[in-house]
């Protein structure tokens, strides 16, 4: 098995965990970490035994195969283009870029240079979401809630790009149809961008999704509920649990209450750290030259929908 030589650019809160996971993966060599904060880079270097650099060029000079880009969203395009044009495959944290134009530039560069771009929509690697995707067919109504306390990071963009975009990407994958209409509202609270947002999205096949994201909630909530043609499905991302409610077949007897006619079935969920599954998948895509579960094109579609939500909010 070919060893994949990999680096991490940006080792703040999330980048630290990219370095941690890569340092444990079989067939992977963590070649180095980059951060403009030398003290932070040194800490990660010492913890995981990888050289530290303060410039991207220094890491690229080591002849790496792939890299995780975990810098602020505003820097995604410039760093991704630098890596792709150097012949390196990239995993870019979500959102793929700050604007559609910047995202298109990344996707086009990857196509031109024949490099893989995977985007860090980590929820697609959550065991509950994997089970959900396999279980749900023909969703008719979807309700998503993604709430958290203020993070003190990631507030350089709207909560639509920070949090809601996870659910927007999942919606596009679940429904698989064009978006017909978007209505939305949102307000800033602590940042200059929306910190709370709600969107109602209608798809061309009639499916409707109601999506709420907040980064000023007192408690965390990450749930999605789906009404399908034959079932109601409740998913808790944090607990990695999926429960399906289905109407029993047959005629209801006169002495039976309607709720007794419902079967409740917890799905089997493979519970594993989603980031580990995500990075393993990225390494596999690099090694086998295959399309990622969430490609640059998929992430661009999610970003376009997120932009429609923000446009609807801002009028």
N, C-alpha and C positions, 0 to 999 in steps of 0.2 A: 504494500500500500504506500503510495507516494505521500511523503510528509508535506503538509501544507504549511508554508511559512507565512505567518500572519502578524499584523500589528494592530495597535489600537491608537487612534488619534482622538485625544480628549479623554482624560481619566478623572473626571469629576464623579458625582454620585453614581451615574449609570455606567460610565466608561470603566470605572473601577471594577464593576461586576463583569463587564465584557472580558477584561484582562483576567479576572479570577477564573472564569469558566474556560477560556482558551487554555489557560495554564494546566488544566486538568484533562483536556481532551486527548484521546489517543490519536496518533497520526498528525498532531498539530504541534508546531513550534512557535511559541510566542517570541517573535524576533525583537520586539521593542515596543515602547509606549512613548507617546508624544503629548506634551502639554506645555502651554505657554507659562504655566506656573511650575517653576523648577522644583519647588519643595513638594508639590503634589505629585509630580512625575517621579521624583526620587522615592517617595513613600511607596508608590505602586511598584516601582522597579525592585526595591528591596523585598517587598512582600511576595512577589511572584517570580523573582529571579530573571527579569528581562531588562536589557539595557534601556536607559531613558534618553530621550532626545527632546530638545525644545523647538525643533523645526521639522516640518513635514519632509523636507528634502533629505534630511539626514536618515530618516527611516526608509524612504524610497531607495536610497543609495545602497541599502542592504539586500536588494533583490527579492522583495517579498512577493508572494502570490496574491494576497488578499489583505483587506484592512477593514476594521470597523471604524466608522466615522461618527463620533459621539460628541460633536461640538455644538454650540448654539445653532439653531435653525438658520439664522441669518448668514452663517458661514458655510452651510451645507454645499451650495453650488460650487464655490471656489475650491474647497478642499476636495470634493468629489471629482471635479474636472481635472484637477492636478493629478490625482491618483489614477483615474481612468486613462488619461493621456500618457501616463508613465507605464501603462500596460498592466495595471493592478485591478483585480476584481474588488467590488466594494459592497459593504453592508452599510447603508445610511440609516441612522435613526429616523423615526417618523417625527414630523411630516417630512417627505422627501426633500422639500425646499420651502422657502418662505413665499414664493409666488409660482404661478403656473408657468411663466416664462422661464424661471430658473429651473423648475422641474423638467420642462421640455428639453432644456440644454443638457441636463444630466442624461436623460433617456437617449437623446440623439448621439451624444458622445459615446455612450456604451454601445450603441448600435454600430457606429462608425469604427470603433476600436475593437469590436467583438469581445467586450468584457461583460461580466455578469454584474447586475445591480439588484440587490435585495434590499428591501426597506423594512425597518424594524417595527412592523405592526405586530407586536408580540402576542396580542390576544389570539391570533390565529393559531398559536402554538399552545394555548391553554387547553388542557385536557377536556374541559367542559365544552369549549367551542368546537374542538375536533369531533366530540360526540354529537353535539348539536347539529353540525353540518351534515353528518351522516343520517341523522334521524328525521330532520324536517324537510318535507317536500311541500311545495305550493303554499308558502306563508301568505296569509291574507291581511293580518294586522300585527305589527311589531312595536313593542314599547321598550325603550332603552333608558336606563338611568346610570349615569357615571358621575358620582359626587365624591368630593374629597376636601379636606381642609386646605388652606392656602399653602402652596408648596415652597415658596421662596426660591423657586427655580422654574424655568419654562415660561415665565410670564413676559417674555419678550415677544409673544404672539398671543392671539385670541385663544380663549378656552376651546373654541371650535377646532383650532389646529393642535392645541395641547392635549385635549382629552377626547372631545367628540369625534375626532377623525378616526379613532379606533373603531367606534361603532359604525361610522359611515362606511368604512372599508368592509366590515362584516356584512352590513346591509346589502352592499352591491354584490358581494359573493353569494349571499343567501337568496336574494330575489332574482338576480341575473337578468334584469330588464332595465330599459331606459327609464330615467327619472323624468316624470311629466311635469311636476309642479313642486315648488318649495316655498313654504311660508315659515318665517322665523322671527324671533325676538330675542334680544340679549342686552345686557347692561354691564358696564365696567363698575367695579367696586373698589379694588385696591390698585389695579394696574390701569394703564391707559387704553387697554383693550377689553373686550368682553370677558368678564369673569364668570358670568352665568349666561347660558343660552338654551333656548328650546327651538326645535325645528319640527315641522310636520311635512313629511315627504310623501308624495304620491307617485307611484310607479305606473308605467304604461299599462301594466296588466291589472291595475286596480288595487294592488297592495298598498297599504298606508302604514307609514312608520312615524311614531312620535318619539323624538330623541331629546333627552335633557342632559346637559353637562354643567357642572358647577365645580369651581375650585375654592368656594367660600362656604362649604358645608361644614357643620360641626362633626359629622360622622362620614365614614367612607361607605359608599354603596356602588357596586358594579354588578348590575343585573340586566337581563334581557328576557322579555316574555313574548311568546309568539302564539298567535292563534292561527292554526293551519286548517285545512279543509277537514281533517280527521282527528285533530288533537289540539290540546293546549300544552305548551312547553314552557317551563320556568327554569331559567339558568342563573346560577350564582357564580360569577367569574372567580371571586375571591376564594370561595369554598370549593371551587371546581366540582360543582354538583349540577346535575340535570335531572329534572323530574317531568315525566310525561303523564298527562291526564287524558284518557280516552273513554268515550262512551262505549259501554258494553253492547255486544250484538244481541239481537232478540227483542221481543216485545216486553215492555215494562208491566209487571203484574200490578193489579189494583192496590195491593197492600204494601207496595214498595215505593219509597220516596225517590225522587229523581237522583239525588246525590249517591244513592246506593247503586246506581247504574253506571258509576264511573270507576274505571280501573286506574290505579295510581302505580306508576312504574318508574323507579329510580334507574337511570342508565348507568352502565358500567363506565367509569371514567378512569383513564390512565393518568394518575396524578404524578407529575414530575415538574421540576422547575421549568416554566415556559421559556426563560432565557436560554437555558441549556439546550432545550429542544430546538430553539430558533437558531442558535449558533452551530449546533451539529448539522442542521439542515443546510445552512449556508456553506459550511465546509464541504458537505456532500455535493452541493451544486457546483462548487468550484472544482472539486476533484473530478466529477463526472460530466461537467459542462452541460448541466441541465437547467431548465427554467425554475426559478425560485417559486415558492408558494405565493409570496407577495413580491412580484417583480416591480421594476421601475414603472412599467405601464400600468399595473394595478394601482400602485401608490399615486400615480398621476391622476387616474380616474377618481380616486378618493379625494385628492386635493381639489380637483375641479368641482366636486360636489360640495366640499367644505367652502370653497369660494362662493358658490351659489348661496349657501346658507349665510355667509357673512354679508354678501350683497343684499340679501333679503332683510337682514337685520338693519343694515345701514341705509337702506332705502335708495 
